[in-house]
Amino acid sequence: MAKPAPSPRSKRARSKKKPPPRPAAVRREAGRLERILREQGFRYVAGVDEVGRGALAGPLLCAAVTLDVEDIPPGLFDSKVLEPEERVVCAAQILRLAEAVSYVVVDAVDIDDKKLGVSNLLALRRAVKKLPTPDYVISDHFPLEDGFFPHIGLPKADAHSAAVAAASIVAKVARDAYMTVLDAEFPGYHFASNKGYGSDEHWAAIRALGPSPVHRRSFRGVGSYQPSFI
């Protein structure tokens, strides 16, 4: 006896395929903005960027880097397309070749007190003000302030500006290293692997242990659990 033909629904179920993997991020070396500024007579260009804005724990870290547009270090990309080992190598090169580098660290208590947006903008401004006066400043997304330096804030500037890419890289490397230190100081939250961001294992640890002193209690859900430290 012949078997009944499968229903159209079962055919679709069997023929359903997994979506193709997302293509890898395209690497385009940053520096287009510096080439434009060089043609306009600017030589020492600073880039400023922050890391840790969306983390549940740990600091917000801003870095500012001044580069000589006549001597841009090669291999500067948006830090998000680099592997961790590549960022470490690139950061060492930046620290060796940059005209100046500055850092500003904003801890969780200050973020809770002033709120993230205000803390972020103040840290960007402070990082630039710690540099010897650059000819021009590029910030990632956020404008700085009128009467500051000649500057511009552009979305995704770390993909188009070598100085902003450099700032993003050194900030990311410095913050990642600090989160490894915090992992040893506050075990159980897996800071070394999640870097303070809201991974599933991090949320599970917050539910089990409560927030630590380096957690941002003003962030949604973080302060809802009984603190484990006084």
C-alpha positions in Angstrom: 0.0 0.0 0.0 1.4 3.4 -1.0 2.3 5.8 1.7 0.2 9.0 1.9 1.9 12.1 0.5 3.3 14.4 3.1 1.3 17.5 3.8 2.5 20.8 2.4 3.3 21.9 6.0 5.6 19.0 6.6 7.4 19.6 3.3 8.1 23.2 4.4 9.3 22.0 7.8 11.7 19.6 6.2 13.0 22.1 3.6 13.5 24.9 6.1 17.1 25.9 6.2 19.2 27.8 8.7 19.9 31.4 7.6 23.3 31.9 6.2 25.9 33.2 8.7 26.3 36.9 8.9 29.3 38.1 6.9 32.3 39.2 8.8 32.7 42.9 9.4 34.6 44.6 6.6 37.9 46.1 7.7 38.6 49.5 6.4 41.6 51.2 7.7 40.6 54.5 9.5 42.2 57.8 8.5 39.9 59.4 5.9 39.1 62.3 8.1 42.8 63.0 8.9 43.6 63.1 5.2 40.9 65.8 4.8 42.1 67.8 7.8 45.7 67.6 6.5 44.6 69.2 3.3 43.0 72.0 5.3 46.3 72.7 7.2 45.6 70.9 10.5 48.5 68.7 11.7 47.9 67.5 15.3 44.5 65.9 15.4 43.0 64.4 18.6 40.4 61.7 18.7 38.3 60.9 21.8 36.1 57.9 22.5 34.6 56.0 25.5 34.4 52.3 26.4 32.0 50.7 28.8 28.9 52.9 28.2 26.5 50.0 28.2 28.1 47.8 30.8 26.3 46.9 34.0 29.5 47.0 36.1 32.8 48.6 36.1 33.9 52.1 35.0 33.3 54.2 31.9 36.7 54.8 30.5 37.4 57.7 28.1 40.7 58.0 26.1 41.9 60.8 23.9 44.8 60.4 21.5 46.6 63.0 19.5 48.2 61.9 16.2 50.5 63.8 13.8 48.6 63.6 10.4 52.1 63.5 8.8 52.8 60.2 10.6 49.7 58.2 11.1 50.4 54.7 12.6 49.4 52.0 10.1 46.7 49.4 10.8 44.3 51.6 12.8 40.7 50.1 12.5 37.5 50.4 14.5 38.3 48.5 17.7 35.1 46.4 17.3 36.5 44.6 14.2 39.8 43.7 15.9 40.4 40.6 17.9 41.5 41.1 21.5 45.1 40.1 20.8 45.2 42.5 17.8 44.0 45.3 20.0 46.7 44.7 22.5 49.4 44.8 19.9 47.9 47.9 18.2 47.5 49.7 21.6 51.3 49.3 22.3 52.0 50.8 18.9 49.7 53.7 19.5 51.3 54.4 22.9 54.7 54.4 21.3 53.9 56.6 18.3 51.1 59.0 19.4 51.9 62.6 20.2 49.8 62.4 23.4 47.4 60.1 25.2 45.1 60.8 28.1 42.6 58.8 30.1 39.6 59.6 32.3 37.9 56.9 34.4 34.4 57.3 35.8 33.4 54.8 38.4 30.0 53.3 38.9 29.1 55.5 41.9 29.7 58.7 39.8 27.6 57.2 36.9 24.8 56.5 39.4 25.1 60.0 40.8 25.3 62.1 37.6 23.6 59.6 35.3 25.3 58.1 32.3 24.8 60.8 29.6 26.2 63.6 31.8 29.1 61.5 33.0 29.9 60.4 29.5 30.1 63.9 28.1 32.0 65.3 31.0 34.6 62.5 30.7 35.1 63.1 27.0 35.7 66.8 27.6 38.1 66.1 30.5 40.1 63.7 28.4 40.6 66.2 25.7 41.5 69.0 28.1 44.2 66.8 29.6 46.0 66.8 26.2 48.5 69.4 25.0 46.3 71.6 22.9 45.5 69.9 19.6 44.8 71.6 16.3 41.5 69.8 15.8 39.4 67.3 17.8 37.1 64.5 16.5 34.8 62.8 18.9 32.8 59.6 18.3 29.1 60.7 18.0 29.0 63.3 20.9 29.8 66.9 20.2 31.9 68.5 22.9 31.0 72.1 23.5 31.0 75.5 21.8 34.2 77.4 22.3 36.2 74.3 23.1 38.6 73.4 20.3 37.9 73.3 16.6 36.0 70.0 16.7 33.3 67.8 15.2 31.3 64.9 16.6 30.4 62.2 14.1 28.5 58.9 14.3 30.9 56.0 13.8 33.9 58.3 13.8 36.0 55.3 14.9 35.6 53.8 11.5 36.7 57.0 9.6 39.2 58.8 11.9 42.6 57.2 12.8 42.7 59.3 16.0 39.3 58.2 17.2 40.1 54.6 16.3 43.3 54.9 18.3 41.4 56.3 21.3 38.9 53.5 21.1 41.6 50.9 21.0 43.6 52.1 23.9 40.5 52.7 26.0 39.2 49.2 25.3 42.5 47.5 26.1 42.9 49.5 29.4 39.3 48.8 30.5 39.5 45.1 29.6 42.7 44.8 31.7 41.0 46.6 34.7 37.9 44.3 34.5 40.3 41.3 34.9 41.6 42.9 38.1 38.0 43.4 39.3 37.3 39.8 38.5 39.8 38.7 41.0 38.5 41.3 43.6 34.9 40.3 43.1 34.8 36.7 42.1 31.6 35.1 40.8 30.6 37.8 38.3 32.9 36.6 35.5 34.2 40.1 34.8 37.2 38.8 33.0 35.0 37.2 30.3 32.0 39.5 30.2 33.8 42.8 30.9 30.9 43.9 33.0 28.3 43.7 30.2 25.0 41.9 30.5 25.7 38.4 29.5 23.4 35.6 30.7 26.0 34.4 33.2 26.5 37.9 34.5 22.7 38.4 35.1 22.6 35.0 36.8 25.4 36.1 39.1 23.7 39.3 40.0 20.5 37.4 40.8 22.5 34.9 43.0 24.9 37.3 44.6 23.3 40.7 44.4 25.2 43.7 42.9 28.8 44.3 43.9 30.2 47.8 44.8 31.3 48.2 41.2 27.8 47.6 39.7 25.7 50.5 38.4 22.6 50.3 40.5 20.9 53.0 38.5 20.8 50.6 35.5 17.5 48.8 35.0 17.3 45.6 37.0 20.7 45.8 38.6 19.6 47.4 41.8 16.6 45.1 42.2 18.6 42.3 44.0 19.8 42.2 47.6 23.4 43.6 47.7 26.0 41.0 48.8 28.5 43.6 49.9 28.2 46.5 52.3 
